[in-house]
Amino acid sequence: MTKQLAPSRLLAAKVVYAALKALKANGGELPSREVASAVEKSVTLDDWAKERYENRIL
């Protein structure tokens, strides 16, 4: 029997995948702002993720 991933781990996997995909598309190098922008464009956040994200201090 397989365990389901916690919402935070699932979101982390999506974010890391999107970041690596953006880096690959740009020859392996990209300023962090552009990586963050690419992740925001490609990862759809659900209500849970938005709530957690908005409450974080970056």
C-alpha positions as CSV (number, residue, x, y, z in Angstrom):
1,M,0.0,0.0,0.0
2,T,1.4,3.4,-1.0
3,K,1.1,6.5,1.3
4,Q,-0.1,9.7,-0.1
5,L,2.3,12.6,0.1
6,A,1.6,15.5,2.6
7,P,0.4,18.6,0.8
8,S,3.6,20.5,1.7
9,R,5.7,17.7,0.1
10,L,3.5,17.6,-3.0
11,L,3.8,21.4,-3.4
12,A,7.5,21.3,-2.9
13,A,7.9,18.7,-5.6
14,K,5.9,20.8,-8.0
15,V,7.9,23.9,-7.2
16,V,11.3,22.2,-7.6
17,Y,10.2,20.6,-10.8
18,A,9.1,23.9,-12.3
19,A,12.3,25.6,-11.2
20,L,14.5,22.9,-12.7
21,K,12.4,23.0,-15.9
22,A,12.9,26.8,-16.2
23,L,16.6,26.4,-15.6
24,K,16.9,23.7,-18.3
25,A,15.0,25.8,-20.8
26,N,17.5,28.6,-20.2
27,G,20.8,26.7,-20.5
28,G,21.1,26.0,-16.8
29,E,21.5,29.6,-15.6
30,L,18.9,32.1,-14.7
31,P,18.6,34.8,-12.1
32,S,16.6,33.8,-9.0
33,R,14.0,36.4,-9.8
34,E,13.3,34.9,-13.2
35,V,13.2,31.4,-11.7
36,A,10.6,32.6,-9.2
37,S,8.7,34.2,-11.9
38,A,8.7,31.1,-14.0
39,V,7.5,29.0,-11.1
40,E,4.7,31.4,-10.3
41,K,3.5,31.1,-14.0
42,S,3.6,27.4,-14.1
43,V,2.5,26.2,-10.7
44,T,-1.1,26.7,-9.8
45,L,-1.6,27.1,-6.1
46,D,-4.7,25.8,-4.4
47,D,-6.4,27.6,-1.5
48,W,-4.2,25.8,1.1
49,A,-1.0,26.7,-0.6
50,K,-2.0,30.3,-1.1
51,E,-2.9,30.6,2.6
52,R,0.4,29.3,3.7
53,Y,2.4,31.3,1.2
54,E,0.7,34.6,2.0
55,N,1.4,34.2,5.7
56,R,5.1,33.6,5.2
57,I,7.7,36.3,5.7
58,L,10.2,36.2,2.9
